[in-house]
Amino acid sequence: MGRAPDPAVFLPLTHLVYYLLLALAESPAHPYALVQRIREGSDGAVDPGTGSFYSIIRRAVDDGLIEERDGDDSRRRVYALAPLGRRVLEAEMHRHETQLASTRRTLKI
């Protein structure tokens, strides 16, 4: 079995992927619940369109960032944050922290 990829190769994350991973950090969920969490978590700034959102979910599964699971209802898929997805989300958080620190130094605030 190969080594897990370096989380940095996934950075920077798009807003939608960032909020997808963040929503799944709370708990596993089906796509409709994820759309609701993303809307709420972004204060409405990110509003996933259903067609493109399913493509992004599929890509995140293919990349190993999230995992697909069977839900309570066999017709409904549930997604969970994979260990790699958590590491990528943490790396993105550190990237943002570094940017903010640099901005504060530059603006002297």
Kinemage of the C-alpha trace (Angstrom):
@kinemage 1
@onewidth
@group {chain A} dominant
@subgroup {mainchain}
@vectorlist {calphas} color= white
{ca met a 1} P 0.000 0.000 0.000
{ca gly a 2} L 1.368 3.432 -0.984
{ca arg a 3} L 2.017 6.397 1.211
{ca ala a 4} L -0.773 8.918 1.687
{ca pro a 5} L -0.297 12.061 -0.407
{ca asp a 6} L 1.050 15.214 1.176
{ca pro a 7} L -1.969 17.364 2.124
{ca ala a 8} L -0.235 20.390 0.598
{ca val a 9} L -0.824 19.018 -2.917
{ca phe a 10} L -4.543 19.767 -2.475
{ca leu a 11} L -4.017 23.403 -1.463
{ca pro a 12} L -5.377 25.934 -1.851
{ca leu a 13} L -8.878 24.529 -1.520
{ca thr a 14} L -11.784 26.098 -3.350
{ca his a 15} L -14.406 27.667 -1.097
{ca leu a 16} L -16.808 24.835 -1.827
{ca val a 17} L -14.349 22.020 -1.080
{ca tyr a 18} L -13.241 23.822 2.085
{ca tyr a 19} L -16.812 24.095 3.339
{ca leu a 20} L -17.572 20.512 2.272
{ca leu a 21} L -14.683 19.185 4.368
{ca leu a 22} L -15.614 21.497 7.231
{ca ala a 23} L -19.241 20.315 7.141
{ca leu a 24} L -18.116 16.693 7.249
{ca ala a 25} L -15.775 17.429 10.165
{ca glu a 26} L -18.973 17.865 12.218
{ca ser a 27} L -20.359 14.432 11.341
{ca pro a 28} L -21.160 12.234 8.326
{ca ala a 29} L -24.108 13.438 6.257
{ca his a 30} L -26.030 12.960 3.032
{ca pro a 31} L -25.695 15.568 0.245
{ca tyr a 32} L -28.837 17.538 1.092
{ca ala a 33} L -27.716 17.980 4.705
{ca leu a 34} L -24.272 18.981 3.459
{ca val a 35} L -25.758 21.702 1.250
{ca gln a 36} L -27.638 23.045 4.286
{ca arg a 37} L -24.518 22.949 6.488
{ca ile a 38} L -22.442 24.699 3.836
{ca arg a 39} L -25.030 27.456 3.404
{ca glu a 40} L -25.249 27.955 7.165
{ca gly a 41} L -21.506 27.605 7.805
{ca ser a 42} L -20.674 30.201 5.172
{ca asp a 43} L -23.478 32.565 6.250
{ca gly a 44} L -24.986 32.087 2.796
{ca ala a 45} L -21.820 33.138 0.935
{ca val a 46} L -21.408 29.649 -0.535
{ca asp a 47} L -24.515 28.119 -2.083
{ca pro a 48} L -23.724 24.793 -3.772
{ca gly a 49} L -25.559 24.108 -7.004
{ca thr a 50} L -26.786 20.530 -7.042
{ca gly a 51} L -25.222 19.476 -10.349
{ca ser a 52} L -21.744 20.805 -9.692
{ca phe a 53} L -21.925 19.789 -6.034
{ca tyr a 54} L -22.298 16.105 -6.889
{ca ser a 55} L -19.258 16.382 -9.170
{ca ile a 56} L -17.257 17.923 -6.339
{ca ile a 57} L -18.357 15.180 -3.954
{ca arg a 58} L -17.335 12.523 -6.488
{ca arg a 59} L -13.929 14.168 -6.960
{ca ala a 60} L -13.391 14.394 -3.183
{ca val a 61} L -14.205 10.665 -2.894
{ca asp a 62} L -11.839 9.847 -5.782
{ca asp a 63} L -9.092 11.948 -4.154
{ca gly a 64} L -9.550 10.144 -0.827
{ca leu a 65} L -10.674 13.277 1.041
{ca ile a 66} L -14.089 11.892 1.918
{ca glu a 67} L -15.577 8.416 2.117
{ca glu a 68} L -18.884 7.174 0.787
{ca arg a 69} L -20.962 5.092 3.174
{ca asp a 70} L -24.331 3.414 3.118
{ca gly a 71} L -26.949 5.417 4.969
{ca asp a 72} L -29.925 4.213 6.985
{ca asp a 73} L -31.879 4.165 3.739
{ca ser a 74} L -30.098 2.039 1.113
{ca arg a 75} L -31.058 4.565 -1.580
{ca arg a 76} L -29.319 7.436 0.186
{ca arg a 77} L -25.552 7.822 0.320
{ca val a 78} L -23.823 9.315 3.315
{ca tyr a 79} L -20.368 10.869 3.208
{ca ala a 80} L -17.765 11.101 5.946
{ca leu a 81} L -14.484 12.946 6.299
{ca ala a 82} L -11.560 10.617 5.543
{ca pro a 83} L -8.309 10.876 7.528
{ca leu a 84} L -6.622 12.506 4.518
{ca gly a 85} L -9.477 15.015 4.285
{ca arg a 86} L -8.936 15.985 7.915
{ca arg a 87} L -5.206 16.491 7.312
{ca val a 88} L -5.976 18.596 4.225
{ca leu a 89} L -8.488 20.708 6.191
{ca glu a 90} L -5.893 21.234 8.940
{ca ala a 91} L -3.256 22.209 6.338
{ca glu a 92} L -5.695 24.712 4.816
{ca met a 93} L -6.367 26.152 8.273
{ca his a 94} L -2.625 26.641 8.824
{ca arg a 95} L -2.314 28.230 5.382
{ca his a 96} L -5.048 30.731 6.294
{ca glu a 97} L -3.450 31.435 9.675
{ca thr a 98} L -0.141 32.200 7.958
{ca gln a 99} L -1.858 34.558 5.504
{ca leu a 100} L -3.672 36.346 8.314
{ca ala a 101} L -0.470 36.763 10.347
{ca ser a 102} L 1.300 38.207 7.315
{ca thr a 103} L -1.590 40.580 6.644
{ca arg a 104} L -1.638 41.737 10.281
{ca arg a 105} L 2.131 42.410 10.184
{ca thr a 106} L 1.839 44.328 6.931
{ca leu a 107} L -1.126 46.396 8.088
{ca lys a 108} L 0.349 46.726 11.597
{ca ile a 109} L -2.844 45.611 13.318
